[in-house]
Amino acid sequence: MNQIYVTTTSIGQYAMVLMKNQTTSQVPVTISWVGKSNRSCVTSPIFLQIWNRITLTWEDLDSDTTTPAGVEVVLSATKVSNLGNYYDGSFIIAARVYQQAL
């Protein structure tokens, strides 16, 4: 990895990063996130989620509950089924990574 990280500051209860990707059709998608936190995943897990446009809910794809603070975390998942639940009419898919900041 390139060791370049985007810094987010939690003002409220959660630190969160929203990601969107556009394709030209509903194709299987792999979503990956590499990052660090100053909070331990043992006490405050990090979650990778995908937005389900049908149920209007965030669905867990991957999580980390073991990495200590300050150590690189890699979350990744591939979505291959029910793709119509996740792509909008412009073939945009949304995912997020979040960690409780309290």
C-alpha positions as CSV (number, residue, x, y, z in Angstrom):
1,M,0.0,0.0,0.0
2,N,1.1,3.6,-0.5
3,Q,0.9,4.6,3.2
4,I,-1.2,7.6,2.3
5,Y,-4.3,7.9,4.5
6,V,-7.3,10.3,4.4
7,T,-7.8,11.7,7.9
8,T,-11.4,11.9,9.3
9,T,-12.3,13.4,12.6
10,S,-15.3,12.2,14.5
11,I,-17.5,15.0,15.9
12,G,-20.3,12.7,16.9
13,Q,-20.7,9.1,17.8
14,Y,-19.1,7.6,14.7
15,A,-16.1,8.1,12.4
16,M,-17.2,7.3,8.9
17,V,-16.0,7.3,5.3
18,L,-18.6,7.1,2.4
19,M,-17.4,5.6,-0.9
20,K,-19.3,5.5,-4.2
21,N,-18.4,3.8,-7.5
22,Q,-20.0,4.0,-10.9
23,T,-19.9,1.3,-13.6
24,T,-21.6,0.9,-16.9
25,S,-23.8,-2.1,-15.8
26,Q,-24.7,-4.2,-12.8
27,V,-21.4,-6.2,-12.4
28,P,-20.1,-8.0,-9.4
29,V,-18.2,-5.5,-7.2
30,T,-15.3,-5.9,-4.8
31,I,-15.1,-3.2,-2.2
32,S,-11.9,-2.7,-0.2
33,W,-10.7,-0.3,2.4
34,V,-7.3,0.0,4.0
35,G,-6.9,2.3,6.9
36,K,-5.8,2.9,10.5
37,S,-7.6,4.0,13.6
38,N,-6.4,5.5,16.9
39,R,-9.0,3.3,18.6
40,S,-8.6,-0.5,19.1
41,C,-10.9,-2.7,17.0
42,V,-11.2,-4.9,20.1
43,T,-13.2,-2.3,21.9
44,S,-14.6,-0.5,18.9
45,P,-14.9,-2.7,15.8
46,I,-14.6,-1.3,12.3
47,F,-17.3,-2.2,9.8
48,L,-17.5,-2.3,6.0
49,Q,-21.1,-2.0,4.7
50,I,-23.0,-1.7,1.4
51,W,-26.2,0.3,0.9
52,N,-29.2,-1.8,0.0
53,R,-31.4,0.5,-2.1
54,I,-34.4,-1.9,-1.8
55,T,-34.5,-2.3,2.0
56,L,-33.0,1.1,2.6
57,T,-30.5,-0.4,5.1
58,W,-26.7,-0.7,5.4
59,E,-25.6,-4.4,5.2
60,D,-22.4,-5.6,6.9
61,L,-19.8,-7.0,4.4
62,D,-16.7,-7.3,6.6
63,S,-15.5,-6.2,10.0
64,D,-12.4,-6.1,12.2
65,T,-12.6,-6.9,15.9
66,T,-9.0,-7.8,16.6
67,T,-6.6,-5.2,15.4
68,P,-5.0,-2.9,18.0
69,A,-5.0,0.9,17.6
70,G,-2.5,2.4,15.1
71,V,-2.1,-0.8,13.1
72,E,-3.3,-1.0,9.4
73,V,-6.7,-2.6,8.9
74,V,-7.8,-4.2,5.6
75,L,-11.5,-4.8,5.0
76,S,-12.7,-6.3,1.7
77,A,-15.7,-8.1,0.3
78,T,-17.2,-9.1,-3.1
79,K,-20.9,-8.8,-3.9
80,V,-22.0,-11.1,-6.7
81,S,-25.7,-11.7,-6.2
82,N,-28.8,-9.6,-6.0
83,L,-26.9,-6.8,-7.6
84,G,-30.1,-4.9,-8.4
85,N,-30.5,-4.3,-4.7
86,Y,-27.3,-2.2,-4.6
87,Y,-26.9,-0.3,-7.9
88,D,-29.0,2.7,-8.7
89,G,-30.3,3.6,-12.1
90,S,-27.0,5.3,-13.0
91,F,-25.1,2.1,-11.9
92,I,-23.7,3.8,-8.8
93,I,-23.1,1.6,-5.7
94,A,-22.5,3.1,-2.2
95,A,-20.4,1.6,0.6
96,R,-19.2,3.0,3.9
97,V,-16.7,2.2,6.6
98,Y,-17.5,3.2,10.2
99,Q,-16.2,2.9,13.7
100,Q,-17.9,4.0,16.9
101,A,-15.9,6.9,18.3
102,L,-17.1,6.9,21.9
